Amino acid sequence: MGGQLEPGAIRLKNAIDALKENNNDKTKLYKEHIEALKNFDTSIINDKTFSIINDPFDLNILTDLLIASLLKYLSASW
């Protein structure tokens, strides 16, 4: 079973991607991107690596991603 973002989440994802591609310059965005970002505090992603990934909604894949992330976190903590 594949995962699917809701239309609003897709618009937000595309707007964030466009914002990052334009070095956080909102004046270079299309109207639909500006509209999608109107309620999103873009300052929280300034100077950060940030992306939204639409992973498949599959328990085995999500479990593997969780384990990999946990191991990465633990190895960085030591």
All heavy atoms as a GROMACS GRO file, in nm:
protein
  619
    1MET      N    1   0.085  -0.117   0.000
    1MET     CA    2   0.000   0.000   0.000
    1MET      C    3   0.090   0.123   0.000
    1MET      O    4   0.180   0.135   0.081
    1MET     CB    5  -0.089  -0.002   0.125
    1MET     CG    6  -0.170   0.125   0.141
    1MET     SD    7  -0.259   0.134   0.297
    1MET     CE    8  -0.382   0.011   0.272
    2GLY      N    9   0.068   0.216  -0.088
    2GLY     CA   10   0.150   0.336  -0.096
    2GLY      C   11   0.089   0.450  -0.017
    2GLY      O   12  -0.031   0.459  -0.001
    3GLY      N   13   0.175   0.535   0.035
    3GLY     CA   14   0.130   0.652   0.108
    3GLY      C   15   0.100   0.765   0.010
    3GLY      O   16   0.154   0.770  -0.098
    4GLN      N   17   0.012   0.852   0.050
    4GLN     CA   18  -0.023   0.965  -0.036
    4GLN      C   19  -0.047   1.086   0.052
    4GLN      O   20  -0.124   1.079   0.147
    4GLN     CB   21  -0.148   0.934  -0.119
    4GLN     CG   22  -0.190   1.046  -0.210
    4GLN     CD   23  -0.085   1.079  -0.315
    4GLN    OE1   24  -0.023   0.990  -0.372
    4GLN    NE2   25  -0.063   1.205  -0.338
    5LEU      N   26   0.019   1.195   0.019
    5LEU     CA   27  -0.006   1.320   0.091
    5LEU      C   28  -0.140   1.379   0.049
    5LEU      O   29  -0.183   1.364  -0.064
    5LEU     CB   30   0.106   1.420   0.059
    5LEU     CG   31   0.246   1.388   0.110
    5LEU    CD1   32   0.344   1.492   0.059
    5LEU    CD2   33   0.249   1.382   0.261
    6GLU      N   34  -0.202   1.447   0.142
    6GLU     CA   35  -0.325   1.520   0.112
    6GLU      C   36  -0.290   1.637   0.020
    6GLU      O   37  -0.176   1.685   0.020
    6GLU     CB   38  -0.388   1.571   0.242
    6GLU     CG   39  -0.439   1.462   0.333
    6GLU     CD   40  -0.560   1.392   0.274
    6GLU    OE1   41  -0.643   1.457   0.208
    6GLU    OE2   42  -0.572   1.271   0.295
    7PRO      N   43  -0.386   1.687  -0.058
    7PRO     CA   44  -0.358   1.798  -0.150
    7PRO      C   45  -0.295   1.920  -0.082
    7PRO      O   46  -0.202   1.981  -0.136
    7PRO     CB   47  -0.494   1.831  -0.208
    7PRO     CG   48  -0.570   1.702  -0.201
    7PRO     CD   49  -0.523   1.636  -0.074
    8GLY      N   50  -0.341   1.955   0.037
    8GLY     CA   51  -0.284   2.068   0.109
    8GLY      C   52  -0.138   2.044   0.148
    8GLY      O   53  -0.056   2.135   0.143
    9ALA      N   54  -0.108   1.922   0.188
    9ALA     CA   55   0.029   1.887   0.224
    9ALA      C   56   0.120   1.888   0.101
    9ALA      O   57   0.236   1.929   0.109
    9ALA     CB   58   0.033   1.750   0.292
   10ILE      N   59   0.067   1.845  -0.012
   10ILE     CA   60   0.145   1.849  -0.138
   10ILE      C   61   0.176   1.994  -0.175
   10ILE      O   62   0.290   2.026  -0.212
   10ILE     CB   63   0.068   1.778  -0.252
   10ILE    CG1   64   0.061   1.628  -0.224
   10ILE    CG2   65   0.136   1.805  -0.387
   10ILE    CD1   66  -0.031   1.552  -0.317
   11ARG      N   67   0.077   2.083  -0.161
   11ARG     CA   68   0.100   2.225  -0.191
   11ARG      C   69   0.206   2.284  -0.098
   11ARG      O   70   0.293   2.359  -0.141
   11ARG     CB   71  -0.031   2.303  -0.182
   11ARG     CG   72  -0.124   2.279  -0.300
   11ARG     CD   73  -0.241   2.375  -0.300
   11ARG     NE   74  -0.333   2.355  -0.189
   11ARG     CZ   75  -0.431   2.266  -0.187
   11ARG    NH1   76  -0.452   2.189  -0.291
   11ARG    NH2   77  -0.508   2.255  -0.082
   12LEU      N   78   0.198   2.249   0.031
   12LEU     CA   79   0.296   2.298   0.128
   12LEU      C   80   0.435   2.244   0.096
   12LEU      O   81   0.533   2.318   0.096
   12LEU     CB   82   0.256   2.261   0.270
   12LEU     CG   83   0.354   2.306   0.379
   12LEU    CD1   84   0.367   2.458   0.381
   12LEU    CD2   85   0.310   2.253   0.514
   13LYS      N   86   0.445   2.116   0.065
   13LYS     CA   87   0.573   2.055   0.029
   13LYS      C   88   0.634   2.124  -0.093
   13LYS      O   89   0.751   2.160  -0.093
   13LYS     CB   90   0.555   1.905   0.001
   13LYS     CG   91   0.683   1.837  -0.045
   13LYS     CD   92   0.654   1.696  -0.094
   13LYS     CE   93   0.776   1.621  -0.138
   13LYS     NZ   94   0.869   1.692  -0.223
   14ASN      N   95   0.553   2.144  -0.196
   14ASN     CA   96   0.602   2.210  -0.317
   14ASN      C   97   0.645   2.354  -0.289
   14ASN      O   98   0.745   2.401  -0.343
   14ASN     CB   99   0.496   2.207  -0.427
   14ASN     CG  100   0.471   2.067  -0.478
   14ASN    OD1  101   0.552   1.978  -0.463
   14ASN    ND2  102   0.355   2.048  -0.539
   15ALA      N  103   0.572   2.423  -0.203
   15ALA     CA  104   0.606   2.561  -0.169
   15ALA      C  105   0.737   2.567  -0.091
   15ALA      O  106   0.821   2.655  -0.115
   15ALA     CB  107   0.493   2.625  -0.089
   16ILE      N  108   0.756   2.475   0.003
   16ILE     CA  109   0.881   2.471   0.080
   16ILE      C  110   0.998   2.440  -0.012
   16ILE      O  111   1.105   2.502  -0.003
   16ILE     CB  112   0.871   2.370   0.195
   16ILE    CG1  113   0.774   2.423   0.302
   16ILE    CG2  114   1.009   2.341   0.256
   16ILE    CD1  115   0.740   2.323   0.409
   17ASP      N  116   0.979   2.345  -0.103
   17ASP     CA  117   1.085   2.313  -0.199
   17ASP      C  118   1.120   2.435  -0.284
   17ASP      O  119   1.237   2.466  -0.305
   17ASP     CB  120   1.042   2.197  -0.290
   17ASP     CG  121   1.035   2.064  -0.218
   17ASP    OD1  122   1.090   2.052  -0.106
   17ASP    OD2  123   0.972   1.970  -0.273
   18ALA      N  124   1.018   2.507  -0.330
   18ALA     CA  125   1.041   2.627  -0.413
   18ALA      C  126   1.112   2.735  -0.332
   18ALA      O  127   1.202   2.803  -0.382
   18ALA     CB  128   0.909   2.679  -0.468
   19LEU      N  129   1.073   2.750  -0.207
   19LEU     CA  130   1.136   2.850  -0.121
   19LEU      C  131   1.284   2.819  -0.103
   19LEU      O  132   1.369   2.908  -0.114
   19LEU     CB  133   1.064   2.854   0.014
   19LEU     CG  134   1.111   2.958   0.114
   19LEU    CD1  135   1.085   3.098   0.060
   19LEU    CD2  136   1.042   2.939   0.248
   20LYS      N  137   1.316   2.694  -0.076
   20LYS     CA  138   1.456   2.654  -0.057
   20LYS      C  139   1.535   2.671  -0.186
   20LYS      O  140   1.651   2.714  -0.184
   20LYS     CB  141   1.466   2.511  -0.005
   20LYS     CG  142   1.406   2.488   0.132
   20LYS     CD  143   1.452   2.589   0.234
   20LYS     CE  144   1.568   2.537   0.314
   20LYS     NZ  145   1.614   2.632   0.416
   21GLU      N  146   1.474   2.639  -0.301
   21GLU     CA  147   1.542   2.655  -0.430
   21GLU      C  148   1.572   2.801  -0.460
   21GLU      O  149   1.666   2.831  -0.534
   21GLU     CB  150   1.456   2.595  -0.542
   21GLU     CG  151   1.450   2.445  -0.541
   21GLU     CD  152   1.345   2.390  -0.638
   21GLU    OE1  153   1.287   2.468  -0.716
   21GLU    OE2  154   1.321   2.268  -0.632
   22ASN      N  155   1.493   2.892  -0.402
   22ASN     CA  156   1.510   3.035  -0.424
   22ASN      C  157   1.579   3.104  -0.305
   22ASN      O  158   1.562   3.224  -0.283
   22ASN     CB  159   1.376   3.101  -0.454
   22ASN     CG  160   1.326   3.065  -0.591
   22ASN    OD1  161   1.385   3.104  -0.691
   22ASN    ND2  162   1.218   2.989  -0.598
   23ASN      N  163   1.654   3.025  -0.229
   23ASN     CA  164   1.731   3.078  -0.115
   23ASN      C  165   1.645   3.159  -0.018
   23ASN      O  166   1.684   3.266   0.028
   23ASN     CB  167   1.849   3.161  -0.164
   23ASN     CG  168   1.947   3.079  -0.242
   23ASN    OD1  169   1.982   2.968  -0.202
   23ASN    ND2  170   1.991   3.130  -0.355
   24ASN      N  171   1.528   3.107   0.010
   24ASN     CA  172   1.433   3.167   0.104
   24ASN      C  173   1.384   3.305   0.062
   24ASN      O  174   1.340   3.383   0.146
   24ASN     CB  175   1.491   3.171   0.245
   24ASN     CG  176   1.511   3.034   0.304
   24ASN    OD1  177   1.438   2.941   0.274
   24ASN    ND2  178   1.610   3.020   0.389
   25ASP      N  179   1.390   3.335  -0.066
   25ASP     CA  180   1.343   3.463  -0.118
   25ASP      C  181   1.198   3.448  -0.164
   25ASP      O  182   1.171   3.398  -0.273
   25ASP     CB  183   1.432   3.510  -0.233
   25ASP     CG  184   1.395   3.648  -0.284
   25ASP    OD1  185   1.291   3.703  -0.240
   25ASP    OD2  186   1.470   3.700  -0.367
   26LYS      N  187   1.104   3.493  -0.081
   26LYS     CA  188   0.962   3.477  -0.112
   26LYS      C  189   0.919   3.559  -0.233
   26LYS      O  190   0.818   3.528  -0.295
   26LYS     CB  191   0.877   3.516   0.009
   26LYS     CG  192   0.884   3.419   0.123
   26LYS     CD  193   0.790   3.462   0.234
   26LYS     CE  194   0.799   3.368   0.351
   26LYS     NZ  195   0.712   3.411   0.460
   27THR      N  196   0.995   3.662  -0.269
   27THR     CA  197   0.957   3.744  -0.384
   27THR      C  198   0.971   3.668  -0.515
   27THR      O  199   0.916   3.711  -0.616
   27THR     CB  200   1.042   3.874  -0.391
   27THR    OG1  201   1.180   3.840  -0.413
   27THR    CG2  202   1.028   3.955  -0.263
   28LYS      N  203   1.042   3.556  -0.515
   28LYS     CA  204   1.062   3.477  -0.636
   28LYS      C  205   0.963   3.362  -0.648
   28LYS      O  206   0.971   3.283  -0.741
   28LYS     CB  207   1.205   3.422  -0.640
   28LYS     CG  208   1.310   3.530  -0.650
   28LYS     CD  209   1.448   3.469  -0.656
   28LYS     CE  210   1.554   3.576  -0.668
   28LYS     NZ  211   1.690   3.519  -0.669
   29LEU      N  212   0.870   3.353  -0.554
   29LEU     CA  213   0.774   3.242  -0.553
   29LEU      C  214   0.651   3.274  -0.636
   29LEU      O  215   0.611   3.389  -0.651
   29LEU     CB  216   0.732   3.210  -0.410
   29LEU     CG  217   0.840   3.163  -0.314
   29LEU    CD1  218   0.781   3.137  -0.177
   29LEU    CD2  219   0.913   3.041  -0.365
   30TYR      N  220   0.589   3.167  -0.686
   30TYR     CA  221   0.460   3.181  -0.754
   30TYR      C  222   0.351   3.208  -0.652
   30TYR      O  223   0.365   3.176  -0.533
   30TYR     CB  224   0.426   3.054  -0.832
   30TYR     CG  225   0.515   3.028  -0.950
   30TYR    CD1  226   0.595   2.914  -0.955
   30TYR    CD2  227   0.521   3.117  -1.057
   30TYR    CE1  228   0.678   2.889  -1.064
   30TYR    CE2  229   0.602   3.093  -1.167
   30TYR     CZ  230   0.680   2.979  -1.169
   30TYR     OH  231   0.762   2.956  -1.276
   31LYS      N  232   0.242   3.262  -0.698
   31LYS     CA  233   0.130   3.298  -0.611
   31LYS      C  234   0.080   3.177  -0.530
   31LYS      O  235   0.051   3.191  -0.411
   31LYS     CB  236   0.016   3.356  -0.696
   31LYS     CG  237  -0.100   3.406  -0.616
   31LYS     CD  238  -0.206   3.467  -0.706
   31LYS     CE  239  -0.325   3.513  -0.627
   31LYS     NZ  240  -0.428   3.573  -0.710
   32GLU      N  241   0.072   3.059  -0.594
   32GLU     CA  242   0.022   2.941  -0.521
   32GLU      C  243   0.116   2.898  -0.410
   32GLU      O  244   0.074   2.846  -0.308
   32GLU     CB  245  -0.009   2.824  -0.615
   32GLU     CG  246   0.111   2.769  -0.689
   32GLU     CD  247   0.130   2.826  -0.829
   32GLU    OE1  248   0.070   2.930  -0.862
   32GLU    OE2  249   0.206   2.766  -0.905
   33HIS      N  250   0.248   2.922  -0.428
   33HIS     CA  251   0.344   2.890  -0.323
   33HIS      C  252   0.329   2.986  -0.205
   33HIS      O  253   0.331   2.945  -0.089
   33HIS     CB  254   0.487   2.894  -0.376
   33HIS     CG  255   0.516   2.788  -0.476
   33HIS    ND1  256   0.601   2.807  -0.581
   33HIS    CD2  257   0.470   2.662  -0.488
   33HIS    CE1  258   0.608   2.698  -0.653
   33HIS    NE2  259   0.528   2.608  -0.599
   34ILE      N  260   0.312   3.114  -0.236
   34ILE     CA  261   0.292   3.214  -0.130
   34ILE      C  262   0.166   3.183  -0.051
   34ILE      O  263   0.165   3.190   0.072
   34ILE     CB  264   0.288   3.356  -0.191
   34ILE    CG1  265   0.425   3.390  -0.251
   34ILE    CG2  266   0.245   3.459  -0.088
   34ILE    CD1  267   0.427   3.515  -0.337
   35GLU      N  268   0.060   3.146  -0.122
   35GLU     CA  269  -0.066   3.111  -0.057
   35GLU      C  270  -0.049   2.989   0.034
   35GLU      O  271  -0.100   2.986   0.146
   35GLU     CB  272  -0.174   3.084  -0.163
   35GLU     CG  273  -0.308   3.046  -0.108
   35GLU     CD  274  -0.378   3.157  -0.031
   35GLU    OE1  275  -0.346   3.274  -0.053
   35GLU    OE2  276  -0.462   3.124   0.053
   36ALA      N  277   0.024   2.888  -0.012
   36ALA     CA  278   0.045   2.766   0.067
   36ALA      C  279   0.127   2.794   0.193
   36ALA      O  280   0.112   2.726   0.295
   36ALA     CB  281   0.114   2.659  -0.017
   37LEU      N  282   0.214   2.895   0.188
   37LEU     CA  283   0.302   2.927   0.301
   37LEU      C  284   0.245   3.032   0.395
   37LEU      O  285   0.308   3.065   0.496
   37LEU     CB  286   0.438   2.976   0.249
   37LEU     CG  287   0.524   2.873   0.178
   37LEU    CD1  288   0.642   2.940   0.111
   37LEU    CD2  289   0.571   2.766   0.275
   38LYS      N  290   0.126   3.082   0.367
   38LYS     CA  291   0.074   3.196   0.444
   38LYS      C  292   0.060   3.167   0.594
   38LYS      O  293   0.074   3.258   0.674
   38LYS     CB  294  -0.058   3.246   0.385
   38LYS     CG  295  -0.176   3.157   0.410
   38LYS     CD  296  -0.303   3.217   0.352
   38LYS     CE  297  -0.418   3.122   0.378
   38LYS     NZ  298  -0.540   3.170   0.320
   39ASN      N  299   0.032   3.045   0.633
   39ASN     CA  300   0.018   3.010   0.775
   39ASN      C  301   0.136   2.931   0.829
   39ASN      O  302   0.128   2.874   0.937
   39ASN     CB  303  -0.111   2.930   0.798
   39ASN     CG  304  -0.234   3.012   0.769
   39ASN    OD1  305  -0.242   3.129   0.806
   39ASN    ND2  306  -0.331   2.953   0.702
   40PHE      N  307   0.246   2.931   0.754
   40PHE     CA  308   0.364   2.853   0.792
   40PHE      C  309   0.477   2.949   0.827
   40PHE      O  310   0.510   3.037   0.749
   40PHE     CB  311   0.406   2.761   0.676
   40PHE     CG  312   0.522   2.673   0.708
   40PHE    CD1  313   0.507   2.561   0.787
   40PHE    CD2  314   0.649   2.703   0.659
   40PHE    CE1  315   0.616   2.479   0.816
   40PHE    CE2  316   0.758   2.622   0.688
   40PHE     CZ  317   0.741   2.510   0.767
   41ASP      N  318   0.534   2.935   0.946
   41ASP     CA  319   0.644   3.020   0.990
   41ASP      C  320   0.772   2.973   0.923
   41ASP      O  321   0.837   2.880   0.969
   41ASP     CB  322   0.657   3.014   1.142
   41ASP     CG  323   0.769   3.100   1.196
   41ASP    OD1  324   0.831   3.176   1.118
   41ASP    OD2  325   0.795   3.092   1.317
   42THR      N  326   0.808   3.037   0.812
   42THR     CA  327   0.925   2.994   0.735
   42THR      C  328   1.056   3.023   0.807
   42THR      O  329   1.159   2.968   0.768
   42THR     CB  330   0.927   3.060   0.596
   42THR    OG1  331   0.926   3.202   0.612
   42THR    CG2  332   0.807   3.016   0.513
   43SER      N  333   1.053   3.103   0.912
   43SER     CA  334   1.178   3.132   0.984
   43SER      C  335   1.235   3.007   1.050
   43SER      O  336   1.355   3.000   1.075
   43SER     CB  337   1.156   3.242   1.087
   43SER     OG  338   1.074   3.197   1.193
   44ILE      N  339   1.151   2.908   1.078
   44ILE     CA  340   1.201   2.787   1.144
   44ILE      C  341   1.286   2.701   1.051
   44ILE      O  342   1.356   2.612   1.097
   44ILE     CB  343   1.086   2.702   1.204
   44ILE    CG1  344   0.994   2.649   1.096
   44ILE    CG2  345   1.012   2.780   1.310
   44ILE    CD1  346   0.890   2.551   1.146
   45ILE      N  347   1.280   2.726   0.920
   45ILE     CA  348   1.360   2.646   0.827
   45ILE      C  349   1.475   2.725   0.765
   45ILE      O  350   1.551   2.671   0.685
   45ILE     CB  351   1.274   2.583   0.716
   45ILE    CG1  352   1.204   2.690   0.632
   45ILE    CG2  353   1.175   2.484   0.774
   45ILE    CD1  354   1.133   2.634   0.510
   46ASN      N  355   1.488   2.854   0.802
   46ASN     CA  356   1.599   2.933   0.750
   46ASN      C  357   1.732   2.871   0.794
   46ASN      O  358   1.748   2.831   0.908
   46ASN     CB  359   1.592   3.077   0.801
   46ASN     CG  360   1.478   3.154   0.737
   46ASN    OD1  361   1.421   3.112   0.637
   46ASN    ND2  362   1.444   3.267   0.795
   47ASP      N  363   1.826   2.864   0.701
   47ASP     CA  364   1.960   2.812   0.727
   47ASP      C  365   1.960   2.668   0.779
   47ASP      O  366   2.049   2.627   0.851
   47ASP     CB  367   2.035   2.902   0.827
   47ASP     CG  368   2.045   3.044   0.778
   47ASP    OD1  369   2.068   3.063   0.656
   47ASP    OD2  370   2.030   3.136   0.860
   48LYS      N  371   1.858   2.593   0.743
   48LYS     CA  372   1.850   2.453   0.784
   48LYS      C  373   1.823   2.365   0.662
   48LYS      O  374   1.764   2.409   0.565
   48LYS     CB  375   1.740   2.434   0.887
   48LYS     CG  376   1.768   2.507   1.016
   48LYS     CD  377   1.665   2.477   1.120
   48LYS     CE  378   1.693   2.545   1.250
   48LYS     NZ  379   1.700   2.689   1.244
   49THR      N  380   1.868   2.244   0.670
   49THR     CA  381   1.834   2.145   0.568
   49THR      C  382   1.699   2.087   0.608
   49THR      O  383   1.684   2.032   0.716
   49THR     CB  384   1.939   2.034   0.561
   49THR    OG1  385   2.065   2.094   0.534
   49THR    CG2  386   1.906   1.934   0.454
   50PHE      N  387   1.602   2.103   0.521
   50PHE     CA  388   1.466   2.064   0.554
   50PHE      C  389   1.397   2.014   0.429
   50PHE      O  390   1.407   2.075   0.323
   50PHE     CB  391   1.390   2.186   0.610
   50PHE     CG  392   1.247   2.157   0.646
   50PHE    CD1  393   1.216   2.104   0.768
   50PHE    CD2  394   1.146   2.184   0.557
   50PHE    CE1  395   1.083   2.078   0.802
   50PHE    CE2  396   1.013   2.158   0.589
   50PHE     CZ  397   0.983   2.106   0.713
   51SER      N  398   1.330   1.901   0.441
   51SER     CA  399   1.250   1.852   0.329
   51SER      C  400   1.139   1.762   0.384
   51SER      O  401   1.148   1.710   0.494
   51SER     CB  402   1.337   1.775   0.230
   51SER     OG  403   1.392   1.660   0.292
   52ILE      N  404   1.036   1.748   0.305
   52ILE     CA  405   0.926   1.659   0.338
   52ILE      C  406   0.935   1.540   0.243
   52ILE      O  407   0.940   1.559   0.121
   52ILE     CB  408   0.790   1.729   0.322
   52ILE    CG1  409   0.781   1.848   0.418
   52ILE    CG2  410   0.675   1.631   0.347
   52ILE    CD1  411   0.660   1.934   0.397
   53ILE      N  412   0.938   1.422   0.300
   53ILE     CA  413   0.949   1.301   0.219
   53ILE      C  414   0.818   1.223   0.231
   53ILE      O  415   0.769   1.200   0.341
   53ILE     CB  416   1.067   1.214   0.266
   53ILE    CG1  417   1.197   1.293   0.254
   53ILE    CG2  418   1.075   1.085   0.186
   53ILE    CD1  419   1.314   1.229   0.322
   54ASN      N  420   0.764   1.184   0.119
   54ASN     CA  421   0.641   1.106   0.117
   54ASN      C  422   0.677   0.958   0.107
   54ASN      O  423   0.686   0.903  -0.002
   54ASN     CB  424   0.554   1.151  -0.001
   54ASN     CG  425   0.418   1.088   0.002
   54ASN    OD1  426   0.373   1.038   0.104
   54ASN    ND2  427   0.351   1.088  -0.111
   55ASP      N  428   0.701   0.896   0.221
   55ASP     CA  429   0.736   0.754   0.224
   55ASP      C  430   0.610   0.668   0.209
   55ASP      O  431   0.501   0.709   0.248
   55ASP     CB  432   0.804   0.716   0.356
   55ASP     CG  433   0.946   0.768   0.364
   55ASP    OD1  434   1.014   0.764   0.260
   55ASP    OD2  435   0.988   0.812   0.472
   56PRO      N  436   0.626   0.548   0.154
   56PRO     CA  437   0.510   0.458   0.140
   56PRO      C  438   0.456   0.420   0.278
   56PRO      O  439   0.532   0.408   0.374
   56PRO     CB  440   0.566   0.335   0.070
   56PRO     CG  441   0.706   0.364   0.036
   56PRO     CD  442   0.747   0.491   0.102
   57PHE      N  443   0.327   0.403   0.286
   57PHE     CA  444   0.264   0.362   0.411
   57PHE      C  445   0.268   0.209   0.420
   57PHE      O  446   0.170   0.140   0.395
   57PHE     CB  447   0.121   0.414   0.421
   57PHE     CG  448   0.062   0.396   0.557
   57PHE    CD1  449   0.108   0.472   0.663
   57PHE    CD2  450  -0.036   0.303   0.579
   57PHE    CE1  451   0.055   0.456   0.790
   57PHE    CE2  452  -0.091   0.285   0.705
   57PHE     CZ  453  -0.046   0.362   0.811
   58ASP      N  454   0.386   0.161   0.454
   58ASP     CA  455   0.410   0.018   0.464
   58ASP      C  456   0.479  -0.004   0.599
   58ASP      O  457   0.585   0.053   0.625
   58ASP     CB  458   0.498  -0.029   0.348
   58ASP     CG  459   0.533  -0.175   0.358
   58ASP    OD1  460   0.623  -0.209   0.437
   58ASP    OD2  461   0.471  -0.256   0.286
   59LEU      N  462   0.422  -0.087   0.683
   59LEU     CA  463   0.473  -0.106   0.818
   59LEU      C  464   0.619  -0.150   0.820
   59LEU      O  465   0.698  -0.102   0.901
   59LEU     CB  466   0.386  -0.205   0.896
   59LEU     CG  467   0.420  -0.222   1.044
   59LEU    CD1  468   0.412  -0.089   1.116
   59LEU    CD2  469   0.326  -0.322   1.107
   60ASN      N  470   0.658  -0.240   0.731
   60ASN     CA  471   0.796  -0.287   0.729
   60ASN      C  472   0.893  -0.175   0.691
   60ASN      O  473   0.999  -0.160   0.752
   60ASN     CB  474   0.811  -0.405   0.632
   60ASN     CG  475   0.741  -0.528   0.681
   60ASN    OD1  476   0.731  -0.552   0.801
   60ASN    ND2  477   0.688  -0.606   0.589
   61ILE      N  478   0.857  -0.097   0.591
   61ILE     CA  479   0.943   0.014   0.548
   61ILE      C  480   0.952   0.119   0.658
   61ILE      O  481   1.062   0.167   0.691
   61ILE     CB  482   0.892   0.076   0.417
   61ILE    CG1  483   0.907  -0.024   0.302
   61ILE    CG2  484   0.964   0.206   0.385
   61ILE    CD1  485   0.842   0.019   0.173
   62LEU      N  486   0.840   0.153   0.718
   62LEU     CA  487   0.840   0.253   0.825
   62LEU      C  488   0.918   0.206   0.947
   62LEU      O  489   0.989   0.283   1.011
   62LEU     CB  490   0.697   0.292   0.862
   62LEU     CG  491   0.618   0.362   0.751
   62LEU    CD1  492   0.473   0.383   0.796
   62LEU    CD2  493   0.682   0.493   0.713
   63THR      N  494   0.908   0.077   0.979
   63THR     CA  495   0.985   0.021   1.091
   63THR      C  496   1.134   0.029   1.061
   63THR      O  497   1.213   0.068   1.148
   63THR     CB  498   0.943  -0.125   1.118
   63THR    OG1  499   0.803  -0.127   1.148
   63THR    CG2  500   1.021  -0.184   1.233
   64ASP      N  501   1.174  -0.006   0.939
   64ASP     CA  502   1.315   0.003   0.900
   64ASP      C  503   1.366   0.147   0.908
   64ASP      O  504   1.478   0.172   0.955
   64ASP     CB  505   1.337  -0.052   0.759
   64ASP     CG  506   1.319  -0.202   0.751
   64ASP    OD1  507   1.319  -0.269   0.857
   64ASP    OD2  508   1.304  -0.253   0.638
   65LEU      N  509   1.285   0.243   0.863
   65LEU     CA  510   1.323   0.384   0.871
   65LEU      C  511   1.338   0.430   1.016
   65LEU      O  512   1.430   0.504   1.051
   65LEU     CB  513   1.221   0.472   0.799
   65LEU     CG  514   1.220   0.461   0.647
   65LEU    CD1  515   1.098   0.534   0.591
   65LEU    CD2  516   1.348   0.520   0.589
   66LEU      N  517   1.247   0.386   1.100
   66LEU     CA  518   1.253   0.420   1.242
   66LEU      C  519   1.379   0.365   1.306
   66LEU      O  520   1.451   0.435   1.379
   66LEU     CB  521   1.129   0.369   1.314
   66LEU     CG  522   1.126   0.391   1.464
   66LEU    CD1  523   1.122   0.539   1.496
   66LEU    CD2  524   1.006   0.321   1.525
   67ILE      N  525   1.411   0.239   1.279
   67ILE     CA  526   1.531   0.176   1.335
   67ILE      C  527   1.656   0.248   1.286
   67ILE      O  528   1.747   0.278   1.365
   67ILE     CB  529   1.534   0.025   1.301
   67ILE    CG1  530   1.423  -0.048   1.378
   67ILE    CG2  531   1.671  -0.035   1.333
   67ILE    CD1  532   1.399  -0.190   1.332
   68ALA      N  533   1.663   0.278   1.157
   68ALA     CA  534   1.780   0.347   1.102
   68ALA      C  535   1.796   0.485   1.165
   68ALA      O  536   1.907   0.526   1.200
   68ALA     CB  537   1.767   0.358   0.950
   69SER      N  538   1.686   0.557   1.182
   69SER     CA  539   1.692   0.689   1.244
   69SER      C  540   1.735   0.680   1.390
   69SER      O  541   1.814   0.761   1.437
   69SER     CB  542   1.555   0.759   1.236
   69SER     OG  543   1.522   0.783   1.103
   70LEU      N  544   1.683   0.583   1.461
   70LEU     CA  545   1.720   0.564   1.602
   70LEU      C  546   1.868   0.531   1.614
   70LEU      O  547   1.939   0.586   1.700
   70LEU     CB  548   1.635   0.454   1.664
   70LEU     CG  549   1.656   0.427   1.813
   70LEU    CD1  550   1.632   0.553   1.895
   70LEU    CD2  551   1.566   0.314   1.860
   71LEU      N  552   1.918   0.442   1.529
   71LEU     CA  553   2.061   0.408   1.533
   71LEU      C  554   2.148   0.528   1.499
   71LEU      O  555   2.253   0.549   1.561
   71LEU     CB  556   2.090   0.291   1.437
   71LEU     CG  557   2.033   0.156   1.481
   71LEU    CD1  558   2.053   0.052   1.370
   71LEU    CD2  559   2.097   0.109   1.610
   72LYS      N  560   2.105   0.609   1.403
   72LYS     CA  561   2.179   0.730   1.367
   72LYS      C  562   2.183   0.826   1.485
   72LYS      O  563   2.288   0.883   1.518
   72LYS     CB  564   2.114   0.796   1.246
   72LYS     CG  565   2.186   0.917   1.198
   72LYS     CD  566   2.119   0.974   1.074
   72LYS     CE  567   2.187   1.102   1.028
   72LYS     NZ  568   2.122   1.158   0.910
   73TYR      N  569   2.070   0.843   1.552
   73TYR     CA  570   2.063   0.931   1.668
   73TYR      C  571   2.152   0.880   1.781
   73TYR      O  572   2.229   0.957   1.840
   73TYR     CB  573   1.918   0.942   1.717
   73TYR     CG  574   1.905   1.014   1.848
   73TYR    CD1  575   1.915   1.152   1.853
   73TYR    CD2  576   1.886   0.943   1.967
   73TYR    CE1  577   1.905   1.220   1.974
   73TYR    CE2  578   1.876   1.010   2.088
   73TYR     CZ  579   1.886   1.148   2.092
   73TYR     OH  580   1.878   1.213   2.211
   74LEU      N  581   2.144   0.751   1.809
   74LEU     CA  582   2.225   0.695   1.916
   74LEU      C  583   2.374   0.704   1.887
   74LEU      O  584   2.454   0.732   1.977
   74LEU     CB  585   2.184   0.550   1.943
   74LEU     CG  586   2.046   0.531   2.006
   74LEU    CD1  587   2.010   0.383   2.014
   74LEU    CD2  588   2.039   0.596   2.143
   75SER      N  589   2.412   0.681   1.763
   75SER     CA  590   2.555   0.688   1.729
   75SER      C  591   2.606   0.832   1.736
   75SER      O  592   2.722   0.855   1.770
   75SER     CB  593   2.581   0.629   1.591
   75SER     OG  594   2.523   0.708   1.490
   76ALA      N  595   2.521   0.930   1.709
   76ALA     CA  596   2.561   1.070   1.718
   76ALA      C  597   2.567   1.115   1.864
   76ALA      O  598   2.639   1.210   1.898
   76ALA     CB  599   2.464   1.157   1.642
   77SER      N  600   2.495   1.049   1.952
   77SER     CA  601   2.490   1.087   2.092
   77SER      C  602   2.611   1.038   2.171
   77SER      O  603   2.638   1.087   2.278
   77SER     CB  604   2.363   1.031   2.157
   77SER     OG  605   2.249   1.084   2.093
   78TRP      N  606   2.678   0.940   2.121
   78TRP     CA  607   2.792   0.885   2.196
   78TRP      C  608   2.912   0.961   2.163
   78TRP      O  609   3.005   0.983   2.153
   78TRP     CB  610   2.810   0.737   2.163
   78TRP     CG  611   2.692   0.658   2.212
   78TRP    CD1  612   2.586   0.619   2.137
   78TRP    CD2  613   2.664   0.613   2.343
   78TRP    NE1  614   2.494   0.552   2.214
   78TRP    CE2  615   2.541   0.546   2.343
   78TRP    CE3  616   2.732   0.622   2.463
   78TRP    CZ2  617   2.485   0.489   2.454
   78TRP    CZ3  618   2.676   0.564   2.575
   78TRP    CH2  619   2.554   0.499   2.570
   0.00000   0.00000   0.00000
